[in-house]
Amino acid sequence: MKRTDLIAYLAEFLQVDKFRDYAPNGLQVEGKDEIHRIVTGVTACQPLIDAAAARQADALLVHHGFFWKNEPAQIVGMKQRRIKALLINDINLLGYHLPLDAHPVVGNNVTLGRQLAIENAMPIEDVAQGLIWRGNLEQPITASEFAMKIKLALGRAPLHLGSPERLIQRVAWCSGGAQDYLDIAVQYGVDAFISGEVSERTFHAATEQSIEYFCAGHHATESFGIQALGEHLAQKFGLEHEFIDVPNPV
């Protein structure tokens, strides 16, 4: 399909104009006009770009792309090497950040909820651009059992701040670096909050407000949405798709 058609479809499908974001959503580096083979991954790091080039991808779709607010504008060092590799191999780089977090079908939050078998999952409307989700477990389980559930679903043990024996049923979550949304989650009476990162202040906020906090990994909590987006495009347009995971312990 034409690059321009893919960009237009994704802009509408992900409703990119709805979001106040920290980086451009859509085409970030221009490559081939025609797209037949796409590679998806979480972050446009050098190993992912090299893997896409080795597979002769026409487009690389990521959640974390380039040109973040307040980053240095100069294209030197690591940034130069990454962009040079894309240009030499004529690969389109497309990045979708908050629109991919929030999407109700292929988003990071809805897919994370599916992985954890959370029922009645839905975003908290009109709060934080719809990025905070909540739902219920089928039945109450202890925090230690929930930590194991997260480990099995995401392939890594979460950092749990709280009491291992506390029962959990009502859950809120936001993928990635959303630890400070914990204070908002408290207002909705949930037993636990899940995000991808943790700060020193998170411990005090969780313990003083009697909520269980699970730091499940920024990369791990944001691996499912970009896969789902790639699969959606492959099915809708007949494109070849491969998700490539570049392991990241953070």
C-alpha positions in Angstrom: 0.0 0.0 0.0 1.0 3.6 -0.4 2.8 5.2 2.5 0.5 8.1 2.4 -2.5 5.8 2.7 -1.1 4.0 5.7 -0.3 7.3 7.5 -3.8 8.6 6.8 -5.4 5.4 8.0 -3.4 5.3 11.2 -4.1 9.0 12.0 -7.8 8.3 11.8 -7.7 4.8 13.5 -5.6 6.0 16.4 -7.3 9.5 16.5 -3.9 11.1 16.9 -5.3 14.7 16.8 -7.1 14.1 20.2 -3.9 13.9 22.2 -1.4 16.4 23.7 1.8 14.5 23.3 5.5 14.8 23.9 6.6 13.7 20.4 5.2 13.7 16.9 2.7 10.9 16.1 2.9 9.5 12.6 5.7 9.6 10.1 9.0 10.6 11.7 11.5 9.5 9.1 10.5 9.1 5.4 11.4 6.0 3.5 9.9 4.0 0.6 6.6 5.1 -1.1 5.2 1.6 -1.2 4.9 -0.5 2.0 4.5 -4.3 1.9 6.5 -5.5 4.9 6.3 -3.9 8.4 8.2 -4.5 11.5 6.9 -3.4 14.9 8.7 -2.9 18.2 8.5 -0.9 21.4 11.4 1.5 20.9 13.3 2.7 17.9 16.7 1.6 19.2 19.6 0.6 17.1 19.1 -3.2 17.5 15.5 -2.9 16.3 16.4 -0.7 13.4 19.1 -3.1 12.4 16.7 -6.0 12.7 14.2 -4.2 10.5 16.8 -3.6 7.9 17.9 -7.2 7.9 14.3 -8.2 7.2 14.1 -5.6 4.4 11.2 -3.9 6.1 9.5 -1.0 4.3 8.3 0.5 7.5 9.1 0.3 11.2 6.2 1.1 13.6 7.1 1.8 17.2 5.6 3.2 20.4 8.7 5.2 21.4 10.1 7.0 18.4 12.2 10.1 18.0 12.1 13.9 18.5 10.8 14.1 22.1 10.2 17.5 23.6 13.2 19.1 25.3 15.7 16.6 23.7 18.7 18.1 21.9 17.8 19.1 18.3 21.2 18.2 16.9 21.4 15.0 14.9 24.7 13.7 16.2 26.0 10.6 18.0 23.4 7.9 18.7 20.6 9.8 17.0 22.7 10.3 13.8 23.5 6.6 13.7 19.9 5.6 14.1 18.6 8.0 11.5 21.4 7.2 9.1 20.5 3.5 9.3 16.9 4.2 8.5 17.8 6.5 5.5 20.4 4.1 4.1 17.8 1.3 4.1 14.9 3.5 2.9 12.8 2.5 6.0 9.8 4.6 7.1 9.7 5.2 10.8 6.3 5.7 12.3 5.8 6.4 16.0 2.6 6.4 18.0 2.9 7.3 21.7 -0.2 8.4 23.7 -2.7 7.4 20.9 -1.4 3.9 21.2 -1.6 3.8 25.0 -5.3 4.9 24.9 -6.7 3.0 21.9 -9.7 0.9 23.0 -8.9 -2.1 20.7 -5.1 -2.3 20.1 -3.9 0.1 22.9 -1.3 -0.7 25.5 -3.7 -0.4 28.3 -6.6 -2.5 26.9 -4.1 -5.3 25.8 -2.4 -5.2 29.2 -5.9 -5.7 30.8 -6.5 -8.7 28.5 -3.2 -10.3 29.4 -4.1 -10.0 33.1 -7.7 -11.2 32.6 -9.2 -8.1 34.0 -12.9 -7.9 33.4 -15.0 -4.9 32.5 -11.9 -3.0 31.6 -12.5 0.6 30.6 -10.7 4.0 30.7 -11.6 6.5 33.4 -13.4 9.1 31.3 -12.2 12.7 31.1 -9.1 12.0 33.3 -5.5 12.1 32.1 -6.6 11.9 28.4 -8.2 8.5 29.0 -4.9 6.8 29.8 -5.9 5.4 33.2 -7.9 2.2 33.0 -9.8 0.2 35.6 -11.6 -3.1 36.0 -12.1 -6.1 38.2 -10.6 -9.5 38.7 -13.1 -12.4 38.5 -12.6 -13.0 42.2 -10.4 -11.5 45.0 -6.8 -12.8 45.2 -3.9 -11.9 47.5 -1.4 -9.3 46.4 1.3 -12.0 46.2 -1.0 -14.1 43.9 -1.6 -11.1 41.7 2.2 -10.4 41.5 2.6 -14.0 40.2 -0.2 -13.4 37.7 1.7 -10.3 36.4 4.9 -12.3 36.3 3.4 -15.1 34.2 1.7 -12.6 31.8 4.6 -10.3 31.3 7.6 -12.6 31.7 9.1 -10.6 34.6 8.4 -10.3 38.3 6.9 -6.9 39.3 8.1 -4.8 42.2 5.3 -4.9 44.7 4.8 -2.1 47.2 2.3 -3.2 49.9 1.1 -6.1 51.9 1.5 -9.6 50.3 -1.7 -10.9 52.0 -4.0 -8.1 51.1 -6.9 -9.1 48.9 -7.2 -7.4 45.5 -10.2 -7.3 43.2 -10.6 -3.7 42.0 -7.6 -2.7 39.8 -6.5 0.4 37.9 -3.5 0.7 35.6 -1.6 2.8 33.2 1.2 1.5 31.1 4.7 3.0 30.9 6.0 5.7 33.2 2.7 6.6 35.0 3.6 6.0 38.6 2.3 9.5 39.6 -1.2 8.5 38.4 -1.4 6.5 41.5 -2.9 9.5 43.4 -5.7 9.7 40.8 -6.4 5.9 41.1 -6.8 6.2 44.8 -9.8 8.5 44.2 -11.7 5.7 42.5 -11.5 3.3 45.4 -9.3 0.6 43.7 -7.3 -2.0 45.7 -4.3 -1.9 43.4 -2.6 0.2 40.7 -0.2 -1.1 38.1 2.3 0.9 36.0 5.6 0.4 34.4 8.0 2.5 36.5 8.5 3.5 40.1 9.9 6.5 42.0 11.1 7.0 45.5 8.0 8.9 46.3 5.8 6.1 45.0 6.5 4.0 48.1 5.2 6.7 50.5 2.2 7.5 48.3 1.1 3.9 48.2 1.6 3.1 51.8 0.1 6.3 53.2 -3.0 5.9 51.0 -3.4 2.1 51.6 -3.2 1.0 48.0 -1.1 -1.8 46.5 1.3 -0.7 43.8 2.9 -2.9 41.2 5.8 -1.7 39.1 5.6 -4.1 36.2 8.2 -2.6 33.8 7.9 0.2 31.2 8.9 -2.0 28.3 6.9 -5.0 29.5 3.7 -3.1 30.0 4.0 -1.5 26.5 4.9 -4.6 24.4 1.4 -5.8 23.6 -0.2 -2.7 22.0 2.3 -2.3 19.1 2.0 -6.0 18.4 -1.7 -5.8 18.2 -1.5 -2.7 15.9 0.8 -4.6 13.5 -1.5 -7.6 13.5 -4.4 -5.3 12.8 -2.7 -3.8 9.8 -1.6 -7.1 8.5 -5.1 -8.5 8.5 -6.8 -5.3 7.1 -4.3 -4.6 4.3 -2.6 -7.9 3.7 0.8 -6.6 4.8 3.6 -8.8 6.1 4.2 -8.2 9.8 6.8 -9.2 12.3 7.1 -8.0 15.9 10.6 -7.9 17.2 11.2 -7.8 20.9 14.5 -6.1 22.0 14.6 -7.2 25.7 14.7 -4.3 28.2 14.8 -4.9 32.0 13.4 -1.4 32.7 
